């Protein structure tokens, strides 16, 4: 285990002083290698013992006693540790406080990373390491596209697992003959649609701390960070939010030609609702005017914009988004924030007011909102904008001179967090211009972010 830097991320419901070490009393597990780190604070609180297990033995090795530096209250707590494979080598452990997704990230000398996820139990060197993998899986995983759920219950020692299935309406049903492969971190379960065959679900863990179960055979993904239910007797439909799982929420398309012009518009995504009605083969065929009015040739009616909603393509979903920059805004201040940012981006009052009227009621009661603008345009496209374009490719004929698509990612936060502010370009309208806005609420995406220990002014 040649680790160069270990970054420990801890989740706190309230702010604490760094000298209070209760969060450090925890067990951390790498679900892929089954290696375990165990933090045990001592008295006085400036010292902490860290134990290591390679996942192959039943005992822990003490990695010396770590010196905990609390002399500077504004600095991050720092540890120094000797690893058993090279006791003369000193490694540094830096601890960050993180509001979501508790894990330790280990960076190897070659730049590759390894993740240890925090288990619910506190540090206990008497617990057999091989039983800890079950602790990690004791959860309900949901497919937000279909509402299907898998509930996994480990049996101690964690070599046997009970797996329950629900379609989101019917009660959980125990699947028989479940096989577990510890080398792949995978479950082979009976296919509930075809009981004669078995399908394999493998653990997925990304660089952003997002985890879930992937089935390559069906393309289904079950996320495991939102439901937090471990009881198969709970009615599955009570676990689904009243508003359902948001896919692509109310994108609207504005057309601004330089003169009255016939325009064809196609959107390549599984659509759930459109207005006006969308023709699956022809798309929308309209007559657009300079002032933004749209006349739909199919019904002869006038519209202000083209409206659509849709779902992710099969096998895709929230995992494609990257939330390493953006903005953190108090829920009740989100309308003012959106008004300021969208105006700066170049949207007109009509455009940004229609966006705010739709989205503000959905996010205003959140303690905080993480907001990221996925932008795709002819002059600037960020990483999330490229993913949005991949998911919902827009085809317009004749081709516009200026195209500006803004898709906003919203994530509810319980606390303020530190987040690098993203770069936002300014829309410059030249020639035939197309503007689109839309958004989504992320349910089971886990952000790799640090909690802000400073009060906002």
KAHU-V983294 format. One record per run of one state. SS is the DSSP state (H for helix, E for strand, L for the rest). FROM is the first residue (numbers start at 1). LEN is the number of residues. If there is no record, write none. Layout:
BEGIN
ss = [SS:SS]
from = [FROM:FROM]
len = [LEN:LEN]
END
This chain:
BEGIN
ss = [L:E:L:H:L:E:L:E:L:E:L:E:L:E:L:E:L:E:L:E:L:H:L:E:L:E:L:E:L:E:L:E:L:E:L:E:L:E:L:E:L:H:L:E:L:E:L:E:L:E:L:E:L:E:L:E:L:E:L:H:L:E:H:L:H:L:E:L:E:L:H:L:E:L:E:L:E:L:E:L:E:L:E:L]
from = [1:3:11:22:25:26:30:36:42:47:54:61:68:78:84:86:98:103:109:113:119:129:138:139:143:149:156:160:167:173:176:179:182:186:192:194:206:211:216:220:224:236:240:248:257:261:269:270:276:279:280:283:289:294:297:302:304:306:312:318:321:326:331:346:349:364:368:378:381:382:383:392:393:398:402:414:417:419:421:422:433:442:450:452]
len = [2:8:11:3:1:4:6:6:5:7:7:7:10:6:2:12:5:6:4:6:10:9:1:4:6:7:4:7:6:3:3:3:4:6:2:12:5:5:4:4:12:4:8:9:4:8:1:6:3:1:3:6:5:3:5:2:2:6:6:3:5:5:15:3:15:4:10:3:1:1:9:1:5:4:12:3:2:2:1:11:9:8:2:6]
END
